[in-house]
């Protein structure tokens, strides 16, 4: 049974390139509730996540809400294992697939077909799995003969199509998404939405961050409201989203 559990998970991120006393003082003044501080050796430290206690279980479809900088993307990266907590613990059971940067691992000088393999391996797919899915990925992205050309010849839209097609072909037990991306014209967007819905359906746990509250209400059963790196509220999607909207409207 898939799960993710965070106990007192805290993340401090050092900022090494803040030089000069006046600039340091300005950065420190930006901090609220001690979210920005200076360590003993003079390095500026930002508390990105603060004492997060959370358990997600099979069947959960979680929508992350909160203002920019609230900690949503950072939380996803901690769940994915990209960031290790400074304090506290993060444990999980099940294959975690983060779709946070869908173009990560793709090579400019390799062909589209070669990049299918590169991106697939990065997402934890085996060679056999990639070979089995390669034709379907190629068909879905609708790039035709361009798949035999180097990635550097692609437009930005073609790159996103290819990356999206590979990333959404993976089988995940725990799926983490950060803002669903635009992937082309209206007809392809319709295909992409259907593919994402299928991906959501196959995963046991889905956690996604997006700025569309109607979409969160549509696809999620719970919502997690982040504020200044802390959990402000967690529970039934309508209850939490309505409280968030009431606060932002005021």
Secondary structure, DSSP 8 states (H G I E B T S, - for coil): --EEEEEEEEEEEEETT--SHHHHHHHHHH-STTSEEE-TTS-EEEEEEEEEEEEEETT-EEEEE--TTSSHHHHHHHHHTSS--SEEEEEEES-EEEESSTTTT--TTSBHHHHHHHHHHHTT--HHHHHHHHHHHHHHHT-GGGGGSBGGGS-HHHHHHHHHHHHTTS--SEEEEES----SSHHHHHHHHHHHHHHHHH-SEEEEE-S-HHHHHHH-SEEEEEETTEEEEEEEHHHHHHHHHHHHH-
